[in-house]
Amino acid sequence: MESILVYGDSNTWGLIPGTTPFRRYPKYIRWTGVLQSKLKNTKILEEGLCGRTTIFEDQYRIGRNGAEVLPSILRSKYPIDAAIIMLGTNDCKKFYQASANDIGEGIEQCLEELETYIAKEKILLISPIYLGEEVWKEEKDPEFDKDSVIKCRELKGIYESIAKKRGIHYMAASN
């Protein structure tokens, strides 16, 4: 049976928006669960974590630096036949003050690690869904600001260029 590592943030974890404490959608609703139902002879290895970034450490939530924890995950799940990675949304938070290009450099660090375990032609980079236009409002998620919305939209083109340059597969989760 083949295995696919799916590495991401709350969108991969299946967070139900606005829940406190965090709750997740049932497996059959999460996109990883839908994928698992379509690929009967493949094991989907879900590795989603709320707040995960490409390279930034959250000062309040330990272990969110994706590039830092990825090597341990890869070693613990090895052998892995393929991987899907969708990170970058949380990197857009105002706290990190990262540009879209900085976030692209972060995703490349994650890809470097993936490529040590998995053939390039078996890696899929997904640019994240767009942040909502008013995500930064107090009643939604004030960790983001208006610039976050713009940066998140810029990731689509940056990630597409990175995938082309590296010779890996790409798709956009945004519209």
HUJO-V385953 format. One record per pair of residues at least 12 apart in sequence whose C-alpha atoms are under 7 Angstrom apart, sorted by the first residue. I is the first residue (numbers start at 1). GAP is how many residues later the second one is. Records with the same first field share a line. If there is no record, write none. Layout:
# HUJO-V385953
I=GAP, GAP
This chain:
# HUJO-V385953
1=40, 41, 42
2=39, 40, 41, 79
3=39, 40, 41, 42, 77, 78, 79
4=39, 40, 41, 76, 77, 78, 79
5=39, 40, 41, 75, 77, 78, 79
6=38, 39, 40, 41, 77, 78, 79
7=39, 40, 41, 77, 78, 79
8=39, 40, 41, 44, 77, 78, 79
9=39, 40, 41, 42, 43, 78
10=38, 39, 40, 41
12=20, 36
13=35, 36, 37
14=16
32=14
51=13, 39
52=12, 13, 14, 38
53=12, 13, 34, 35, 37, 38
54=12, 13, 33, 34, 37, 49, 52, 53, 56
55=12, 51
67=42, 43
71=42
80=38
81=37
82=36, 40, 41
83=39, 40, 41
84=39, 40, 41
85=39, 40, 41
86=39, 40, 41, 42
87=41
88=15, 40
89=39, 63
91=12
92=52, 56, 59, 60
93=50, 51, 55
94=49, 50, 51, 54
99=52
100=51, 54, 55
104=54, 55
120=47, 48
121=47, 48
123=45, 46
124=44, 45, 46
125=38, 44, 45, 46
126=44, 45, 46, 47
127=28, 29, 32, 44, 45, 46
128=44, 45, 46
129=44, 45
130=22, 23, 44
131=18, 21
133=16
156=16
